[in-house]
Amino acid sequence: MMINFPGIAKLKTKQVVFQEIFSAADPATLEQLKELSSKRRAIEVSINESSYLTEAIAREMSGGLTSRYEQEIQKLEQYLPLLYNLVCHLNLAYRNSRGAYSKSDLKIAWSSSLTSTCFTHFRGTKYFEIDDLMFELGMVLFLYGAMLRERALELLQTDLVQSATLFRKAAGVYQHLAEFILPFLRPKPAIKQPPEYVAGVASVMSLLCLAEAQAVTAKKAEEKGNTQSLLSKLHYGVRDFLREALDVLQSASKECKDISSSFMDFIRSSEMLHELKSYKYLAESLMNEGKIGGAIGVLRHALTNSEKNTPKEESWRLVLKQVKEELTRLLQKYEHENDFVWREKIPNHHDLPFPQATKIVSSIPYFLRVTETKLVFKT
């Protein structure tokens, strides 16, 4: 059982025609710029939902991929090496004091899916515009991670192993973005930047994907019938990933103040969900050891503590309500048995056992590939 924050991958962008911005010095470079524009255009029309392709044609063009998210991932994987090659050559041109373009010609515009004001009814989609190709690289990498995550969510009902792997891949993409791309960008204090362009938010996404990968692993362990003790530790490990993500997000919100409060609420609600599940399995483990008093105390503590967080989203409230009702029924059962059979004393709060966290997932490292095709610009 998981809850989801929909729409993280719903970014939009405005068209970029690279050959009209960068001055190619030879036909090969011009051809590369045209290919780059073509690959980006395929992404633009898809995420902007302006494509007129039928599902059959889109499937044929992707080599038979039936999932929309798989198709998007393929497009991004074809575009990123070309884009990174351009970034590397432009950096070289600057180091050699050769200007490849005028900054006034470069207009990179992306929307955000994590702001509280990403859409207005009167103005439509809100775009952030920065005249820096690194903005393009950062946003495309964020989108790539989001698409991997969406595909992982899509596979939850059919392939838990592949779902967990994709969550880990997404975590690696966001970790690369947080550690090797965003921290080294030149600060632009006068320009508003979307949350997706903040290193702390990328770190949050990496931790979130790791939490989701471990949640899937815990679900697989439940299906295998693993011990309640192990299941408690796995779910508390998910809770710890999410607690760390929330701490990082609160810090990142000082740098980018327009982060959606619903996103924070989602992480808090997910944290509470897995904390409750951890306490449930801990109580069952204690019961198996004949410690019914401890089991009752643990369940009472968990239910009392859960009242501190009430999600704003109705679907999240319903999921938490369902888990709380499950814990309540288990508590009533144990209390009834204790009253008539065991008559064991309930430990006070300070003497209660608490869940221990075990983290068994890690990110799959991501490295930006480059085409290594030489690009030559006019000086």
N, C-alpha and C positions, 0 to 999 in steps of 0.2 A: 504494500500500500504506500503510495507516494502522492504528494501534491505537486502542482506545477505552476510556474509563472509563465503564462503564454505570451508570445509575441517578441521574445528577445531577438529572434532572427528577422523580425519585420522591419528591417532598415530600408530606406529608400535613398536614391542618389540621382543627381542630374548628370546629363551626358558630358563626357570628356572625349575630345577628338585629339589624340596625341600628335598627329602629324601636322595639325594646325597650330600647335603650341611650340613644338621643338623643331629647330632648323636642322634637318638632316643634311649631311655633307656628301652623302653618296647614296646610290639607289638601294643598296642592301639595308642601310639604316632606315631609309624611308619605308621599305617593305616591312621591317620589324615594327615600326611605329604604327603602320596600318594594321598589322596583325594584332598588336596590342589593343588598338581601338576596337577591332572586331570582337576580340575575346571579352573586352569590357562591355561592349554593347549587348552581348548575349546575356551577361549578368544583369545589366541595367533593366532590360525589358522584362526579365523574369521577376526580379524582386520588386520592380515598380508595378507589376501586374498589368503590363501593357502589351504582353505577347499575344499574338493571334494564332499561335501554333496549337494544333489539336494534341491530345494526349498521345495519340498514335505516332504523330510526326516527331514529337519531343522524345518519345521512347526510341524511335528509330535513329534519331540524330545522336542519342547518347549511347548507342550500341546495345540497346535492349534493356536499359535500366528502367524499372517500372516506378520506383519511388521518386517523387519530386525532389526530396532532399538529397538522394543519391545523385540526381541529375545536377543539382546546384553545386554539390561538393565537387563533382567532376569539372564543372566550368571553372570553379575557383582554383582547383589544382592545376588547370591549364593556364590560368591567367597569372597566378602568383609568381612563377619563375621569370616570366617575361617582365613583369612589373619590377621585381627585385633587380633584374639585370639593368633596367633603365635607371633605377635609383643609384646603383653602384657606379654607373658611367657618369651620371650627373655629379655625383660627389667627386669623382676624379676630375671632371671638367672644372669644378669650382676650385679644387686644390691647385690646378694648373692655371688658374685665373682666366679660364675661357668660359664666358657666359653662353649657355646653350639656349636660353630663352629669357624673355622679360617676365618678371614676376606678375606684372599686371595682366599677362595673358593667361596665367594659370589660375583657374577657379575650380577648386575641388569642393563639392557640396554633398554632404550626407545628412540624413535625418538621424534621430536617436530613438531608441526603443526604451530607454531607461530614465528619461526625464519626466517630470510631472506635467510638462507643457509640450509634449512632442506633437500634439495636434490641437488646432483651434478650429472651431466650426466656421469662423469668418475668413480665416486666412489659409486654411488647409494645412498641409504638412509643413512643419517648421524645419528649416535646413540650417546647418552650421557650415560656414564657408571659410576655408583657410587656403592661402596661396602657397601650399607646401606639399610636395609629392609624398612626403612621409605621412601626411594626414591620410592620403589614399592608402598607403601600405598598412597603416594602423587599423583603419576602418575595415579594410578587406580581410585582414587577419581576424579581427573580431567577428566579422560575419562568417568566416570559415569555421571558427570554433563554435559559433551558434548553430550552424547547419549540422555539424557533427553531433552536437548535443540533441538537436531535433530528431535526427535519424536514430540516435540511441533511444530516445523516448518512444519513437515509432516501433522499435523492435521489442519493447518491454513485454508484449503479449506473446511473442513468438520465439525469441532467441535471447535468453538472458545473458549468455556468455558473450555474444557479439555486442549486445547492448552495453555491458560493462566495459568492453574494450573500447568502444567508441566514446564513452564518457571519459575514459582515461586519455584517449587521443585528444579530445577537446581540452582537457585539463592541461596537456602538454603545450597545445597551441597558445592558450591563455598565459601559461607560465613563461613561454618564450616572449610573448608580447609584453608581459609585465617586467621581465628582467633584462631583455636585450633590445627592445625597440623603444618603448615609451619613455623610459628614464633618461634617454640620451637626446631627446628632442629639445630644440631651443624653446625656452618659455616664451609665451605670447600673452603677457598680462592684459593687454588691451583687447584681446579677442576671446570671446566666449567659446569654450570647448565642450563637446558633449561628454557625458560620463564614459562612453566607450573609448575615449582618447586619454583616459587617466590611468596611470599604472596601478593604482590601488584598486580600481574597479576590475581591471584585468586579473589581479590577484584574487579578488573575490570570486570571479567566475571560475578560476582554476580550482579554488577550494570547493565551490559549489558542485562542480563536475566530479571532483573526487568523492564528495559526500554522496552524490547520486550513484557513482560507480560502486561504492561500498554498500549502499542501500540495495542495489541490485544483487550484489554478492550475498547480502543477508537474506534476501528473498530466495535465492538459490539454496542457501543453507537450510532455510525453513522447509523447502520442498524435499530436501534430502533427509530431513528428520534429525538434524544435528541437536546436540544437547541445549537445554535452555540456558545453561551457563554461557556457552559460546555465543548463542544468539543475542543474549543480553549485552555481551561485550561488543559484538559487531554493531548493534544499533547505537550503543553509547559512543562508539567510534564515529558513526555518522553524526551524532549530536556534537561531538568535539570539532569535527571539520566545520560544521555550520556555525558553532560558537566562534571559532576563529574567523570565519568569513564575515560574521556580523561585526566583530571588533575591527577588522580591516575596513569594512564598509563605513563604519561610523567615523573612522579617521579620514577616509577618502572624501566623505561628505563635507569636510572642512575645506578641501581644495575645489570641489565641484558641488555647489550648494543646491543644484536643481536635480538631485537624484530622487527618483520616485519613492515616495514613502511606502507604496504598495510593495516595492521590491524588498525593502527592509522587513515589512510585515510578512512577506512570503518566507524569508529566511528564518525569522523568529518562529513562524508556525511550523515549518519543517523541523526545526530544532526541537520544538515541543512534541511533535508527533513521534520522533524517534526516541526521545527521552522517555515518553510514556511506554513505548514498546519495549524499551530496555528494562524498565521497572517491572513490566508484566512478566517478562521472561525470568528476571531475577526472583520475583515472588514465586514463580512455579519451581525454580531451582531450589529455593529454600524449602518449599513444601515437600519436594522429593527427598530432602535431607531430614525431614521431620521437624523442621523449624517453622511451625505454623504461626507462632507469635511474630516472628520476624517478617514472614510473608505478609501478614495483615498490616503490620506497621509500615512496610515498604509501600503497599498499595494505598494506604491512607495518605501517606506523605505525597505520593505521586499525584493523586487526585486533587489534594489541596493545592499543591504547587501549580497544577495545570490551570487553575482559575485565574492566575496572574496574567494570562495571555488569551485574549479573545480576538481572533482574526477578523478583519473587516470583510474579507471576501467570503461570500456565503458557502461556496463549494469547499473552501478550506475548513470553515466552521463545521460543516457536515462530516467531513473526514475525522476531525478531532473528536467530534461528538460521538461518532461510532466507536472510536478507540476507548474513549472515556467510559462509555456504556459497557464495553467488554471488560474493562478493569473493575467497574462497579459490580457487575455480576460475579466476577471472580472473587472480589472482596466479600460479597454477601455469602457466597458459598463457604469461604474459609471461616468467616465469623460464625456461621451456623454450625460448622463442624467443631469449631473451637468451643462454642458454648455447650455443646452436648457430648463431646467426646474428649477433646484434648485439655481444655481448661488451662491453656498456657498463657502466661503473662505477656502482654504486649510491651516490647521494649520502648523506652522513651526515644525521642528524636535523636539524641546524641549517641545512642547505642545502636542505632539502626545500621545495617550494612548498606553500602551504596554501590551502584554499578561501577565497574571498571571498564575503561575503553581499550579496545584493540583495533588498531588501524592496519588493514592488510592490503590496501590498494595504493598504488602510486601512479603518477602521471607517466604517459608514454612520451619521451622527449620528442620535440618537434624542431626541425632545422629548416630554415628557408633555403630552398634550392634556387640556383641561378642558371640561366641558359648558357652563359659564357659566350654569347654572341657579341662580337665587337660592334659598338655603336660609335659613329663619328658625327660630331655636330659642327656646324659652321661657327666660326669665331667672330 
